[in-house]
Amino acid sequence: MQPGDVAAETGPKGPLPWGQINFIHTTDSHGWLEGHIKERNYGADWGDFQSFVEHMRRKADDLDVDLLVIDTGDLHDGNGLSDTTTPEGDYTNNIFKRVGYDLLAPGNHELYSSIVVNQTYQQFTKMYADRYLASNINTTIAGENVRLGAPYHYYTTKRGLLIMAFSVMFDWTPSPKVHATIQPASQMIEEQWFKDAVDYTEPIDLFVLIGHNPVWQDEFNTSSFGLVQDAIRKRRPEVPIQGFGGHTHIRDFKCFNEMSSALESGKYCDTVGWLALGNIESSTYNGTRTPSGVPAPTKSCHVSLDDNDDIGFERDGGQVVMTAPTRIPVLDRRYLDWNRLTFAYHATGSQDIFDTLEGLHTTVDIMTERGHLSLTHRYGCAPKTYCLSCKPVGDERNIYTLLQAVMSDIVVNETRADQPRMIIFNNQTVRYDLVQGPFPLDDSYIVIPYEDTFKYIPDVPDRYASQLLVELNKPSPSNARRSPSDPAAPQSRIPATCVDPSDPGWAATMDPQTGLYQRRTLFRRVIPQDDLVPGYKTADDLGDARDGDDTDHTAYDPIENPHFIRANGGFPGKGDPDTVDVVFPNHISNSFPPLLKRLGFEDTEVFDYTPANITTRTVIPQYALKYWQDNINSCPVGGYVD
């Protein structure tokens, strides 16, 4: 744990299940290697996680079963430890690699600049070789078109299971400046190399499908996992497929059919995914099939048959046909809260004997580097917690309510300070809650990771400007989204949040007819009930019992914020001004000229509004320097986000 870290007070509900082969899964860490220092559910850093993995590997050896550790990308953009270096991840990538991952895949945040793509190739592709998988991603290195990772990985586990692994990124188009291309999954599965790998000449006991890809596909996201597992199943229906996804920042488990499933494991070092898999047919496995002294996985995705294993498969010429009998995999998943209490409970039974020498070194190195990068420098003391979705806009604890005050006070063009300004920003500006307690440099990257300048259109008549917010927040076919409170929308399946507002791919989601951007919903947790503390309560495909969360918490009740929010500055005490300056972050600047013209205002040229030191990322620190100086040296940390 890092200095000042708040220890978790609520532990797991019971031991983990162990199968023939077990998996530890992380995804979308976004540089949060110091952990969530001010949040009570998440008291652990990367050194603690490193110790956990070391102990669990030894435990797997003692139980005579396999354990694989997997990550599915997005290693930076969201935390000062990763983002204050050039390039992003320059320090954190090296810390991240101290956990000896067995399989890895890149995320979209590894593809936002040519510098980062090259860094990924040099630091990961070369180091991990065919364990770093990028089945559908190519890039240009030193003028040569190369795959960013291996197309597949065939290997034998420690105890003899024969695995074929692929990785598939969700379908999207990186900026041409990056010199990286993503082959659509629909094309990849038609490639001869893919068919040859599925029909490999050596036996395959298990397919492992990883990737920066949502496990659930619906109108909210563009997962290609289902397409790839379908292609594998058509050729090899007798072999189980286990997937590990990411990108949407949620906990989720998807059953594709009785032989195929996939796990997704949260975000920002708030979750460690655990999967236990058993009943795997193998003539080469030499470990224990049902380890003693620990729970066994007892669930399955066996949803189409009665309680018997009465189907099988065999090859008849070039076709695979059903016969009988074969084994349906048994499995179970757990979503572990990222804290030492949880890690020690499962790994050693006590925090007193939990730390390993390597893990302690990592903890100290993170602490030292945070000091070197001035990440602990305090701008002020946040008087309360400002959350993304536990309170509605207008409530003093909603972070967009705070931003209205911040923008009104800080975003000012001094040469036009007497001119009323209407500042409009969207809910992609903020990535995370601002938690009560010390507000250091690191939090400015956590809350608003993307630095954006402010632009404006001057002297817009109020009769046009006053219509902007209503128009921007109107639903349309391209931005309509189901409310997370809709009973038909599983609360663990909220639209993707892993998006860079400055990326051309994000801008491409603008409706060309209206000039409006697609609505995306950010979410957090919480509503207190009984004696449980706020936290994750996950519904997934293994039943409505919501028993996947390793620690019991209160249920989700996220509030959906409007897509666009407005702050006013310099308005008269009474009445409305005749004209206003319409101000907005640069990443949404393309929305305003077409919209104003549609409303009837033609003079829509966009200009720079603020100097370079006033950006989306610097506004809260500047506000803190003005208004959050009370108790700065003895600043109390708040409780749970509720």
VENPE-V892487 format. One record per backbone hydrogen bond with DSSP energy under -0.5 kcal/mol. CO is the residue of the C=O (numbers start at 1). NH is the residue of the N-H. If there is no record, write none. Layout:
# VENPE-V892487
co: {CO;CO}
nh: {NH;NH}
This chain:
# VENPE-V892487
co: {2;5;20;21;22;23;24;25;26;28;29;31;32;33;35;36;37;39;42;42;43;45;46;47;48;49;50;51;52;53;54;55;56;57;58;59;60;60;61;64;66;68;69;69;70;71;73;74;79;79;80;82;87;89;91;91;92;93;95;96;98;99;103;104;106;107;108;113;114;115;116;117;118;119;120;120;121;124;125;128;129;129;131;131;132;133;134;134;136;137;137;138;139;139;141;144;144;146;150;153;153;155;157;159;159;161;161;162;162;163;164;165;166;167;172;175;176;179;181;181;184;184;185;187;188;191;192;193;194;195;197;205;206;207;207;208;208;209;210;211;212;213;214;216;218;220;221;222;224;225;226;227;228;229;230;231;232;232;236;240;241;242;243;244;245;246;247;250;250;252;253;254;254;257;259;260;260;261;262;263;264;267;270;272;273;274;275;276;277;277;278;279;291;295;299;301;306;308;311;312;314;316;319;319;321;323;330;331;332;334;334;335;336;337;339;340;341;342;343;344;344;344;350;351;351;356;357;358;359;360;361;362;363;364;365;366;367;368;369;370;370;371;374;375;377;380;380;382;385;386;387;389;392;395;395;397;398;399;400;401;402;403;404;405;406;407;410;412;413;414;416;418;420;421;421;422;422;423;424;425;426;433;434;436;437;438;439;439;440;440;441;441;442;442;443;444;447;447;449;450;452;453;454;454;455;456;457;459;460;461;461;462;464;465;467;468;469;471;476;476;483;486;488;490;492;497;499;500;503;503;504;506;507;509;511;516;520;529;533;540;543;543;548;550;559;563;565;567;569;578;580;580;581;581;582;583;584;585;586;588;589;589;590;591;592;593;594;595;596;596;597;600;602;607;611;613;615;617;618;619;620;621;622;623;623;624;628;629;631;640}
nh: {5;7;66;277;68;275;70;273;72;268;32;33;35;46;37;39;6;42;36;44;340;49;50;51;52;53;54;55;56;57;58;59;60;61;62;63;64;65;64;288;22;24;102;103;26;105;28;30;82;83;84;89;90;93;94;95;96;97;98;99;100;101;71;133;212;110;111;117;118;119;120;121;122;123;124;125;126;128;129;131;132;150;104;133;150;106;137;149;183;148;149;181;141;146;144;141;146;139;134;155;165;163;160;286;287;157;163;205;206;155;208;153;210;135;174;178;179;140;138;183;187;188;189;190;191;195;196;197;198;199;200;240;164;209;242;166;210;244;168;213;170;246;225;218;221;496;218;171;228;229;230;231;232;233;234;235;235;236;239;207;261;209;263;211;265;248;498;252;266;264;541;256;262;260;241;256;257;243;254;245;252;270;338;336;25;334;23;332;20;21;330;281;294;18;331;303;308;310;326;323;321;319;316;321;314;312;278;299;276;274;336;550;272;339;343;344;345;346;347;348;349;350;353;354;355;360;361;362;363;364;365;366;367;368;369;370;371;372;373;375;376;374;377;442;441;382;439;437;387;434;399;559;395;394;398;387;402;403;404;405;406;407;408;409;410;411;412;414;416;417;419;420;581;423;569;424;583;567;585;565;429;435;386;638;382;440;379;380;443;444;444;445;445;446;447;448;431;432;451;452;616;586;609;610;584;607;582;461;580;464;465;466;467;468;471;472;473;474;479;480;486;489;490;493;494;499;501;503;506;507;508;509;510;518;515;511;522;532;554;543;540;546;335;13;561;427;425;423;421;462;460;582;422;583;457;424;455;588;589;591;592;593;594;595;596;597;598;599;600;601;600;602;604;456;614;615;619;621;622;623;624;625;626;626;627;628;381;632;634;642}
